[in-house]
Amino acid sequence: DRKAIDEAFTFIWEHIQTEQPGPSRVDAIHLAHAFVLQIPLVSDDRDLLEVAKTFDIQAMKSLDLLRLMVDC
């Protein structure tokens, strides 16, 4: 998985730098992990959520996660 995460990071980071500036390098690392491991990402950062949407990474705001936990 490490190699796939590194490749995804490179692709996502290049996209951030050229198309959707805002998210940090650390944000790109988190997005790459979520993409490769197919796990949801929780953030209230609007820019990060937009990049997640671009790459079809499941992402939600913290209030959405709280609602999910209450419902369960």
C-alpha angles and dihedrals in degrees: 000000000000093000092047091049091050091050092047090048092053092051094044094045092051089050092050092050094049108026113019112022115187110074117092129236089260089053089054090052090052091047091051092052092048091048097050098037092040093228126143119258121218119206141136092209106117094203093050091049090052092053090047089054091050091056096038092245112158106245135163140180119254092252090055089053091050090050090051091050092049091049091051 
